[in-house]
Amino acid sequence: MALSFDQERRQFVRVKAEFAVRYKFLSKTRTDRELEAVYEGKSANIGGGGLLLQCQVPKLEWIPDLLLQRMAVGCNLLLPTADLPIKVLTRVAWIEALDEETRSFAVGLKFREITSQDQDAVFRFIIRAQMPS
């Protein structure tokens, strides 16, 4: 069976969901002082394997390292249904510029490391988001 270009490649369903996300850029090779900061963005959607984050990238020169997975992004997802933040280590799947002047981007993040307990909390959130109100 041949794959078409428009065929969905995601393993999990995604739901539209806007919630706060605290994130930090992680690198073993860079020493920029901006790596010490914790930033805040917001999600646009989430699935069992990742999320779409609307955020700022402090330095445009980081983009190649993010796309080549030389940098990771650690996130605390502040799901409205969870008592504690969901902690995930992610990799950047893609980046789309929203506003180059403010360095605001839509970033597709794929989960690399997440505990089974936190993964279950994400799945519960997704299931609740799909239920009619």
Rosetta silent file (secondary structure, phi, psi, omega in degrees, C-alpha in Angstrom):
SEQUENCE: MALSFDQERRQFVRVKAEFAVRYKFLSKTRTDRELEAVYEGKSANIGGGGLLLQCQVPKLEWIPDLLLQRMAVGCNLLLPTADLPIKVLTRVAWIEALDEETRSFAVGLKFREITSQDQDAVFRFIIRAQMPS
SCORE:     score description
SCORE:     0.000 S_00000001
   1 L     0.000  129.342 -179.515    0.000    0.000    0.000 S_00000001
   2 L   -85.579  146.184  176.337    1.432    3.392   -0.994 S_00000001
   3 L   -94.322  133.811  174.929    1.385    6.353    1.367 S_00000001
   4 L   -91.750  159.861 -178.500    0.041    9.629    0.059 S_00000001
   5 L   -67.061  -29.144 -178.734    1.529   12.951    1.140 S_00000001
   6 L   -90.987    5.171  178.401   -1.698   14.108    2.733 S_00000001
   7 L   -71.107  136.961 -179.653   -2.161   10.947    4.800 S_00000001
   8 L   -62.765  128.002  179.781   -2.138   11.609    8.543 S_00000001
   9 L   -99.793   -8.656 -177.943    1.188   10.578   10.086 S_00000001
  10 L   -71.344  144.247  179.651    0.232   11.099   13.707 S_00000001
  11 L   -83.731  -25.825 -174.494   -0.125    8.060   15.875 S_00000001
  12 L  -123.563  155.295  173.660   -2.656    9.709   18.227 S_00000001
  13 L   -66.487  144.248  173.750   -5.749   11.883   17.903 S_00000001
  14 E  -112.981  145.421  176.284   -5.181   15.584   18.560 S_00000001
  15 E  -124.789  145.611  174.602   -7.680   17.909   20.189 S_00000001
  16 E   -67.447  130.024 -178.948   -7.793   21.686   20.188 S_00000001
  17 L  -159.887  127.010  178.188   -6.814   22.814   23.644 S_00000001
  18 L  -111.791  118.349  176.593   -5.417   26.070   24.946 S_00000001
  19 L  -151.759  161.555 -177.846   -3.549   25.942   28.249 S_00000001
  20 E   -71.750  144.195  176.234   -0.362   27.418   29.687 S_00000001
  21 E  -133.769  123.859  171.355    2.942   25.672   29.052 S_00000001
  22 E   -95.788  135.426 -175.375    6.169   26.511   30.849 S_00000001
  23 E  -142.810  157.177 -178.906    9.200   25.484   28.833 S_00000001
  24 E  -141.393  138.293  177.097   12.974   25.537   28.888 S_00000001
  25 E   -85.516  137.914 -175.586   15.471   24.960   26.111 S_00000001
  26 E  -124.541  132.031  179.824   18.034   22.242   26.825 S_00000001
  27 E  -148.595  139.564  175.758   21.416   21.795   25.169 S_00000001
  28 L   -88.955  -15.720 -174.584   24.563   19.862   25.994 S_00000001
  29 L  -109.650  -25.337 -178.781   26.705   21.981   23.661 S_00000001
  30 L   -91.021  152.688  178.513   25.442   25.565   24.016 S_00000001
  31 L  -126.712   18.380 -179.501   26.175   27.823   26.973 S_00000001
  32 L   -56.382  140.201 -178.876   23.898   30.792   26.159 S_00000001
  33 H   -67.102  -22.119  177.470   22.562   32.457   29.273 S_00000001
  34 H   -64.738  -16.697  177.879   19.038   32.279   27.775 S_00000001
  35 H   -69.723  -17.773  179.974   19.184   28.520   28.428 S_00000001
  36 H   -79.725  -21.008 -173.580   18.784   29.259   32.149 S_00000001
  37 L   -79.098  151.494  170.748   15.409   30.968   31.683 S_00000001
  38 L  -107.739  129.749 -175.997   11.989   29.374   31.927 S_00000001
  39 E  -109.405  163.811  177.378    9.558   30.709   29.340 S_00000001
  40 E  -127.802  132.708  177.307    5.781   30.624   29.133 S_00000001
  41 E  -136.137 -164.293  177.214    3.697   29.891   26.059 S_00000001
  42 E  -141.596  151.092  178.827    0.375   28.294   25.280 S_00000001
  43 E   -82.223  157.464  171.763   -0.765   25.176   23.546 S_00000001
  44 E  -113.967  -33.717  174.259   -2.990   25.169   20.487 S_00000001
  45 E  -156.213  164.982 -179.058   -3.610   21.406   20.411 S_00000001
  46 E  -147.768  148.418  173.787   -2.421   18.231   22.103 S_00000001
  47 E  -140.337  178.906 -178.934   -2.348   14.516   21.387 S_00000001
  48 L   -66.171  -16.255 -177.601   -0.890   11.461   23.052 S_00000001
  49 L  -113.099   -2.385 -179.357    2.395   11.936   21.207 S_00000001
  50 E   170.270 -171.117 -179.179    2.933   15.677   21.290 S_00000001
  51 E  -152.098  163.662  173.073    1.538   19.181   21.138 S_00000001
  52 E  -102.073  119.179 -176.806    1.506   22.399   19.187 S_00000001
  53 E  -111.330  129.042  171.361    3.130   25.146   21.247 S_00000001
  54 E   -96.163  115.746 -170.421    2.843   28.850   20.513 S_00000001
  55 E  -152.856 -179.936  173.959    6.007   30.261   21.997 S_00000001
  56 E  -111.138  142.893  171.855    9.055   32.438   21.616 S_00000001
  57 L  -107.904  115.298 -172.678   12.501   31.228   20.636 S_00000001
  58 L   -57.801  -35.051 -178.355   14.990   33.606   22.317 S_00000001
  59 L  -130.861  124.555  179.889   17.622   33.316   19.582 S_00000001
  60 H   -60.776  -28.036 -179.848   16.891   32.699   15.915 S_00000001
  61 H   -68.614  -10.957  176.666   20.271   30.943   15.618 S_00000001
  62 H   -77.795  -20.004 -172.813   18.871   28.136   17.818 S_00000001
  63 H   -55.756  -47.013  176.970   16.384   27.062   15.146 S_00000001
  64 H   -58.935  -40.988  178.880   18.777   24.742   13.233 S_00000001
  65 H   -64.185  -37.235  177.471   19.821   23.068   16.516 S_00000001
  66 H   -65.940  -45.646 -178.231   16.174   22.614   17.472 S_00000001
  67 H   -69.706  -30.837  179.444   15.252   21.131   14.096 S_00000001
  68 L   -89.986    6.928  176.833   18.330   18.876   14.043 S_00000001
  69 L    62.134   30.852  171.075   17.537   17.693   17.590 S_00000001
  70 L   -88.008  -10.639  174.054   20.758   19.068   19.064 S_00000001
  71 E  -128.525  145.500  175.866   18.490   20.946   21.476 S_00000001
  72 E  -116.311  171.648  177.189   15.479   19.615   23.338 S_00000001
  73 E  -128.572  118.841  174.194   12.596   21.399   25.028 S_00000001
  74 E   -90.610  131.187 -175.559   11.546   20.497   28.557 S_00000001
  75 E  -127.310  145.808  165.906    7.905   21.378   29.223 S_00000001
  76 E  -112.779  111.836 -179.865    5.524   21.620   32.133 S_00000001
  77 E   -88.684  122.310 -177.584    2.011   21.279   30.746 S_00000001
  78 L   -98.834   70.419 -178.952   -0.508   23.055   32.961 S_00000001
  79 L   -65.192  136.066 -179.202   -3.552   21.005   32.003 S_00000001
  80 L   -64.443  -19.293 -178.340   -6.761   22.391   33.539 S_00000001
  81 L   -95.601   -3.025 -176.819   -7.762   18.849   34.625 S_00000001
  82 L  -107.426  141.100  178.393   -4.466   17.989   36.369 S_00000001
  83 L   -72.354  -35.834 -178.171   -3.523   18.950   39.923 S_00000001
  84 L  -118.810  156.209  176.790    0.206   19.053   39.111 S_00000001
  85 L   -61.709  144.490  174.889    2.071   20.061   35.947 S_00000001
  86 E   -88.240  121.590 -176.793    2.662   17.276   33.422 S_00000001
  87 E   -99.182  127.024  179.231    6.424   17.075   32.805 S_00000001
  88 E  -137.979  146.007  168.882    7.650   16.072   29.357 S_00000001
  89 E  -102.632  129.134 -174.552   10.905   16.150   27.468 S_00000001
  90 E  -126.052  163.760  170.082   10.219   16.942   23.830 S_00000001
  91 E  -121.330  152.113 -179.924   11.928   17.275   20.498 S_00000001
  92 E   -82.208  125.155  176.431   10.997   19.798   17.828 S_00000001
  93 E   -91.360  -37.365  178.826    9.296   18.220   14.809 S_00000001
  94 E  -161.853  161.144  178.368    8.737   21.482   12.917 S_00000001
  95 E  -136.132  137.014  176.344    8.697   25.259   13.367 S_00000001
  96 E  -128.443  127.355 -179.568    6.518   27.846   11.653 S_00000001
  97 E   -70.572  131.644  172.905    7.184   31.571   11.998 S_00000001
  98 E  -102.834  -43.543  179.706    4.293   33.625   13.317 S_00000001
  99 E  -153.485  102.600 -175.953    6.138   36.905   13.881 S_00000001
 100 L   -63.556  -33.347 -178.224    9.871   37.078   13.213 S_00000001
 101 L   -62.214  -42.990 -179.979   10.193   40.470   14.925 S_00000001
 102 L   -91.993   -1.229 -177.623    8.946   39.129   18.274 S_00000001
 103 L    59.064   36.797  176.603   10.466   35.678   17.611 S_00000001
 104 E   -91.454  133.604 -175.247    7.007   34.101   18.108 S_00000001
 105 E  -138.214  155.648  164.864    6.601   30.677   16.561 S_00000001
 106 E   -98.084  123.117 -174.597    4.224   27.751   16.297 S_00000001
 107 E  -123.295  122.347  174.474    6.340   24.741   17.246 S_00000001
 108 E   -83.054  117.029 -178.120    5.311   21.129   16.766 S_00000001
 109 E  -110.646  135.772  176.487    6.709   19.172   19.720 S_00000001
 110 E  -110.469  132.871  179.901    6.930   15.396   19.934 S_00000001
 111 E   -66.353  128.378  173.310    7.138   13.731   23.348 S_00000001
 112 E  -101.911  -42.908  179.850   10.501   12.006   23.909 S_00000001
 113 E  -137.067  127.535  176.845   10.190   11.241   27.601 S_00000001
 114 E  -154.797  137.871  179.096    7.035   11.185   29.700 S_00000001
 115 L   -69.931  157.346  179.131    6.141    9.019   32.683 S_00000001
 116 H   -63.784  -34.082  178.364    3.291    6.550   32.243 S_00000001
 117 H   -64.806  -44.406  178.592    1.353    8.405   34.962 S_00000001
 118 H   -69.266  -36.393  176.476    1.712   11.710   33.103 S_00000001
 119 H   -61.253  -42.152  177.648    0.890   10.010   29.773 S_00000001
 120 H   -61.632  -39.689  178.702   -2.318    8.688   31.371 S_00000001
 121 H   -64.149  -38.707  176.513   -3.193   12.225   32.536 S_00000001
 122 H   -63.621  -46.351  179.294   -2.729   13.499   28.965 S_00000001
 123 H   -61.209  -41.479  178.309   -4.960   10.708   27.600 S_00000001
 124 H   -61.900  -41.675  178.853   -7.651   11.473   30.214 S_00000001
 125 H   -61.916  -44.787 -179.073   -7.534   15.141   29.241 S_00000001
 126 H   -63.409  -42.944  178.945   -7.885   14.279   25.531 S_00000001
 127 H   -62.501  -45.728  179.741  -10.827   11.945   26.186 S_00000001
 128 H   -62.883  -37.416 -178.899  -12.632   14.587   28.283 S_00000001
 129 H   -65.728  -23.952 -178.384  -11.977   17.233   25.601 S_00000001
 130 H   -89.325  -12.241 -178.007  -13.748   15.058   23.008 S_00000001
 131 L   -80.106  141.331  177.573  -16.860   14.506   25.107 S_00000001
 132 L   -65.162  144.194 -178.154  -19.877   16.732   24.457 S_00000001
 133 L   -77.059    0.000    0.000  -20.495   19.311   27.184 S_00000001
